[in-house]
Amino acid sequence: QVQLVESGGGLVQPGGSLRLSCVGSGFTFSEYHMKWYRQAPGKERDLVAAITPSGGYRNYGDSVKGRFTISRDNARNTMYLQMNSLKPEDTAVYYCRADHWRLGFSWGQGTQVTASS
């Protein structure tokens, strides 16, 4: 079955950077659209960024454009989220999701990101 494991979260000062990773197993990674979501306490889970199976197209939520970069390495079954210029409002649990047009979608367990001084 689809398994997704996120890593790379942690505590960082505002203005700092982190890189999240999401490793997939149990499925053909290169056939799936991959996405990053985040959920802050008391708020809904929101889409942060998405990337097509080949990596040729990416899109971002308005609040992270110009600061975050999504990428993937299909040979390593891994997706990344490079987060720069982090703000306190970026604090959330970050989840990766694998989407297939026919097979549905699956979530990872999440990784906590905290931007605070």
N, C-alpha and C positions, 0 to 999 in steps of 0.2 A: 504494500500500500504506500501511498504518498507520505513521505516524511520530510519535514522542513525544520532545520535547526538554525536559529539566529544566534549571533554572537557579536561582541564588539561594543556593547553598551557600557555605560559607566557614568561617573561624575566628571563634569568638565566645567571650567569657568566660562562665563559669557564671553563670546568672541573666539572661543577655542574650536577645535575640530575633533571629529570622531569618524571612524569608518566601520559601518556595520557589514556583516556578512550573513548570507543565508545559504546553507548547503542543503541541496535536495538529494533524496534517494528514493528508490522504489518506483521510479517513473522515468520516462524519457524526457529529461530536463529541456532539451532543445525544442520540444514541441509545445511548450507551455509559455503563455504570457506570464510574466512575473511582476509582482507589485509589492510596494511597501505601503503599509498603513500605520497610523499611530492613534493612540487613545490616551487622552489625559484624564485625570480623575474627574468623574462627574460629567464627562463629555462623551459624545459619540465617537466611534472609530472612523477616522477620515483617511481618504486616499492621499498619500504623499507623493508617490511617483510610480510610473509604470514603464515597462519595456517590452517590446515585441519579442517573439521567439528568436529571431536572428540578431536582435540588438539594433536593428536599423532605425527604429522609431522609439522615441522616449517622450513622455509628457510628465508634467509636474503640477502640483497644487500651487496656487498663486502665492501662498505664504512662504514657499521655499524656493521659488524660481530665482536663479542666479546664485544660490548658496549651496544647494544640494545637487549631487550628480548620481544618477543611477547607472549601473553598468552590469554586465554579466560575462561570465566565462563558461561557455557551454562544455568545454573540454574538462572543466573542473566541477561541473554541476553546481556552480556558485553564482549568486547575485550579490551585488554590493550596493551600499549607499554611502557615498562620501558626503559628510556634513561639515560645512565650514561656516564660520561666523555664527556660531550657535547663540541662540537667544533664550532667555528664561522660558518664553512661551513655546519653545521646542520640547520642553520637558514632557515626556510621555513614555508609555510602553510602545515600542515599535515592533510591528508584526510583518512577516513576509507572507505572501499568498501566491499560490500557483494556480493559474486558471487554464482550463482546457475547454474549447468550445463545445465539446461533446461529453466530456467526462466530469465536468463540474470543477469545483475549486476546493483547495485545502489550505489550512492555516498552520503557521508555526506557533511555537509556544510564547514567543515574544521576548524582547530584551529591553531593560529599562535604560532610558537616557535622561540624565538630569543635568541641566545647565544652570548652575547656581554658584554664586561667590560665597 
